């Protein structure tokens, strides 16, 4: 057997393990974005729709700034069971691969190296503790009046998934 294969395989497996670590850590990262959305509705009816939409998604109004025409909603984002289980399985596969490569390098300790797989539930626990958080959505409304019709521009600061769902649910278009 070529003596360069095991160390190079170990190096590649170690690099993949580092990538897996950062992937698990990134699963809890905030992905807050700012977007300008336009609607053909007038300000009052659009604000009613927005309040109903966020109320249906378990958000509540925490502050209203009448002067700037801004509303801030707050809601608790629950962690996903699927993602917690998925991350645990990914970590188990990663630890199994690392322990198999390490057992090739250190043959005397190989039965104990497979015990690394027992650490995989820590990734699911890490995700579960960090992903559940209070999230804020900031809306700022501007009315635009053309000769033909009214339209409203909403500046939204929220998680990117929430922005996509809001845009889909209320048929809002992005402003360039």
One Martini backbone bead per residue (centre of mass of N, CA, C, O) as a GRO file, in nm:
protein
  176
    1UNK     BB    1   0.099   0.035   0.020
    2UNK     BB    2   0.071   0.360   0.001
    3UNK     BB    3   0.202   0.608   0.218
    4UNK     BB    4   0.037   0.869   0.096
    5UNK     BB    5  -0.267   0.806   0.127
    6UNK     BB    6  -0.340   0.840   0.429
    7UNK     BB    7  -0.249   1.137   0.479
    8UNK     BB    8  -0.420   1.261   0.246
    9UNK     BB    9  -0.692   1.157   0.350
   10UNK     BB   10  -0.675   1.300   0.619
   11UNK     BB   11  -0.661   1.588   0.511
   12UNK     BB   12  -0.932   1.583   0.358
   13UNK     BB   13  -1.107   1.504   0.603
   14UNK     BB   14  -1.033   1.749   0.774
   15UNK     BB   15  -1.144   1.962   0.577
   16UNK     BB   16  -1.435   1.854   0.580
   17UNK     BB   17  -1.476   1.894   0.885
   18UNK     BB   18  -1.446   2.198   0.883
   19UNK     BB   19  -1.682   2.249   0.688
   20UNK     BB   20  -1.897   2.121   0.872
   21UNK     BB   21  -1.863   2.309   1.109
   22UNK     BB   22  -1.942   2.573   0.949
   23UNK     BB   23  -2.220   2.472   0.861
   24UNK     BB   24  -2.341   2.439   1.143
   25UNK     BB   25  -2.289   2.733   1.234
   26UNK     BB   26  -2.454   2.869   0.989
   27UNK     BB   27  -2.749   2.762   1.065
   28UNK     BB   28  -2.776   3.022   1.291
   29UNK     BB   29  -2.761   3.253   1.109
   30UNK     BB   30  -2.823   3.564   1.028
   31UNK     BB   31  -3.041   3.680   0.738
   32UNK     BB   32  -3.037   3.997   0.691
   33UNK     BB   33  -3.251   4.209   0.491
   34UNK     BB   34  -3.300   4.457   0.234
   35UNK     BB   35  -3.618   4.575   0.094
   36UNK     BB   36  -3.796   4.683  -0.197
   37UNK     BB   37  -4.148   4.713  -0.220
   38UNK     BB   38  -4.429   4.687  -0.448
   39UNK     BB   39  -4.764   4.831  -0.465
   40UNK     BB   40  -5.099   4.899  -0.594
   41UNK     BB   41  -5.178   4.980  -0.324
   42UNK     BB   42  -5.280   5.139  -0.073
   43UNK     BB   43  -5.172   5.209   0.237
   44UNK     BB   44  -5.409   5.107   0.417
   45UNK     BB   45  -5.460   4.822   0.288
   46UNK     BB   46  -5.168   4.722   0.311
   47UNK     BB   47  -5.138   4.743   0.618
   48UNK     BB   48  -5.359   4.541   0.681
   49UNK     BB   49  -5.228   4.302   0.535
   50UNK     BB   50  -4.964   4.302   0.695
   51UNK     BB   51  -5.083   4.256   0.975
   52UNK     BB   52  -5.223   3.988   0.906
   53UNK     BB   53  -4.977   3.836   0.815
   54UNK     BB   54  -4.808   3.862   1.083
   55UNK     BB   55  -5.022   3.743   1.269
   56UNK     BB   56  -5.030   3.459   1.124
   57UNK     BB   57  -4.699   3.442   1.202
   58UNK     BB   58  -4.667   3.540   1.514
   59UNK     BB   59  -4.667   3.842   1.514
   60UNK     BB   60  -4.593   4.162   1.672
   61UNK     BB   61  -4.644   4.475   1.772
   62UNK     BB   62  -4.392   4.704   1.913
   63UNK     BB   63  -4.379   4.952   1.698
   64UNK     BB   64  -4.476   5.302   1.624
   65UNK     BB   65  -4.395   5.543   1.360
   66UNK     BB   66  -4.566   5.805   1.238
   67UNK     BB   67  -4.356   5.997   1.109
   68UNK     BB   68  -4.205   5.746   0.940
   69UNK     BB   69  -4.392   5.508   0.877
   70UNK     BB   70  -4.327   5.279   1.112
   71UNK     BB   71  -4.298   4.918   1.166
   72UNK     BB   72  -4.257   4.677   1.438
   73UNK     BB   73  -4.194   4.338   1.442
   74UNK     BB   74  -4.241   4.040   1.656
   75UNK     BB   75  -4.088   3.704   1.669
   76UNK     BB   76  -4.077   3.358   1.704
   77UNK     BB   77  -3.825   3.137   1.600
   78UNK     BB   78  -3.830   2.816   1.519
   79UNK     BB   79  -3.691   2.534   1.512
   80UNK     BB   80  -3.592   2.264   1.310
   81UNK     BB   81  -3.621   1.931   1.309
   82UNK     BB   82  -3.499   1.855   1.042
   83UNK     BB   83  -3.229   2.013   1.076
   84UNK     BB   84  -3.135   1.876   1.336
   85UNK     BB   85  -3.123   1.589   1.215
   86UNK     BB   86  -2.947   1.649   0.970
   87UNK     BB   87  -2.697   1.753   1.131
   88UNK     BB   88  -2.656   1.491   1.291
   89UNK     BB   89  -2.607   1.307   1.047
   90UNK     BB   90  -2.370   1.463   0.929
   91UNK     BB   91  -2.190   1.435   1.180
   92UNK     BB   92  -2.184   1.126   1.187
   93UNK     BB   93  -2.047   1.090   0.913
   94UNK     BB   94  -1.800   1.265   0.971
   95UNK     BB   95  -1.700   1.104   1.223
   96UNK     BB   96  -1.675   0.832   1.082
   97UNK     BB   97  -1.464   0.915   0.874
   98UNK     BB   98  -1.253   1.019   1.071
   99UNK     BB   99  -1.224   0.751   1.235
  100UNK     BB  100  -1.132   0.573   0.997
  101UNK     BB  101  -0.877   0.732   0.928
  102UNK     BB  102  -0.751   0.723   1.214
  103UNK     BB  103  -0.738   0.406   1.226
  104UNK     BB  104  -0.514   0.395   1.005
  105UNK     BB  105  -0.300   0.558   1.171
  106UNK     BB  106  -0.425   0.439   1.462
  107UNK     BB  107  -0.456   0.110   1.538
  108UNK     BB  108  -0.465   0.088   1.862
  109UNK     BB  109  -0.740   0.301   1.885
  110UNK     BB  110  -0.994   0.216   1.702
  111UNK     BB  111  -1.240   0.157   1.900
  112UNK     BB  112  -1.245   0.459   2.018
  113UNK     BB  113  -1.293   0.628   1.753
  114UNK     BB  114  -1.599   0.553   1.708
  115UNK     BB  115  -1.696   0.741   1.949
  116UNK     BB  116  -1.723   1.010   1.786
  117UNK     BB  117  -2.022   0.968   1.696
  118UNK     BB  118  -2.143   1.052   1.983
  119UNK     BB  119  -2.111   1.374   1.910
  120UNK     BB  120  -2.341   1.444   1.698
  121UNK     BB  121  -2.579   1.560   1.884
  122UNK     BB  122  -2.442   1.839   1.933
  123UNK     BB  123  -2.536   1.973   1.668
  124UNK     BB  124  -2.842   1.970   1.727
  125UNK     BB  125  -2.825   2.125   1.994
  126UNK     BB  126  -2.691   2.377   1.887
  127UNK     BB  127  -2.911   2.453   1.689
  128UNK     BB  128  -3.156   2.460   1.887
  129UNK     BB  129  -3.040   2.691   2.071
  130UNK     BB  130  -2.976   2.913   1.832
  131UNK     BB  131  -3.240   2.925   1.639
  132UNK     BB  132  -3.408   3.017   1.873
  133UNK     BB  133  -3.566   3.338   1.811
  134UNK     BB  134  -3.594   3.672   1.807
  135UNK     BB  135  -3.767   3.854   1.550
  136UNK     BB  136  -3.733   4.130   1.328
  137UNK     BB  137  -3.963   4.362   1.159
  138UNK     BB  138  -3.921   4.625   0.923
  139UNK     BB  139  -4.153   4.890   0.828
  140UNK     BB  140  -4.166   5.116   0.542
  141UNK     BB  141  -4.389   5.363   0.424
  142UNK     BB  142  -4.471   5.466   0.079
  143UNK     BB  143  -4.633   5.703  -0.116
  144UNK     BB  144  -4.743   5.689  -0.463
  145UNK     BB  145  -4.836   5.938  -0.715
  146UNK     BB  146  -4.989   5.920  -1.003
  147UNK     BB  147  -5.203   5.996  -1.250
  148UNK     BB  148  -5.351   5.705  -1.243
  149UNK     BB  149  -5.214   5.593  -0.961
  150UNK     BB  150  -5.155   5.408  -0.679
  151UNK     BB  151  -4.867   5.348  -0.463
  152UNK     BB  152  -4.644   5.128  -0.274
  153UNK     BB  153  -4.355   5.153  -0.063
  154UNK     BB  154  -4.157   4.897   0.092
  155UNK     BB  155  -3.939   4.883   0.365
  156UNK     BB  156  -3.759   4.582   0.440
  157UNK     BB  157  -3.644   4.427   0.751
  158UNK     BB  158  -3.530   4.087   0.717
  159UNK     BB  159  -3.544   3.781   0.670
  160UNK     BB  160  -3.508   3.623   0.372
  161UNK     BB  161  -3.748   3.424   0.406
  162UNK     BB  162  -3.959   3.637   0.486
  163UNK     BB  163  -3.939   3.806   0.228
  164UNK     BB  164  -4.025   3.586   0.030
  165UNK     BB  165  -4.301   3.525   0.160
  166UNK     BB  166  -4.420   3.809   0.144
  167UNK     BB  167  -4.397   3.841  -0.161
  168UNK     BB  168  -4.576   3.594  -0.229
  169UNK     BB  169  -4.840   3.650  -0.057
  170UNK     BB  170  -4.868   3.975  -0.172
  171UNK     BB  171  -4.758   4.034  -0.455
  172UNK     BB  172  -4.467   4.158  -0.459
  173UNK     BB  173  -4.232   4.390  -0.585
  174UNK     BB  174  -3.928   4.467  -0.681
  175UNK     BB  175  -3.701   4.727  -0.640
  176UNK     BB  176  -3.421   4.863  -0.810
   0.00000   0.00000   0.00000
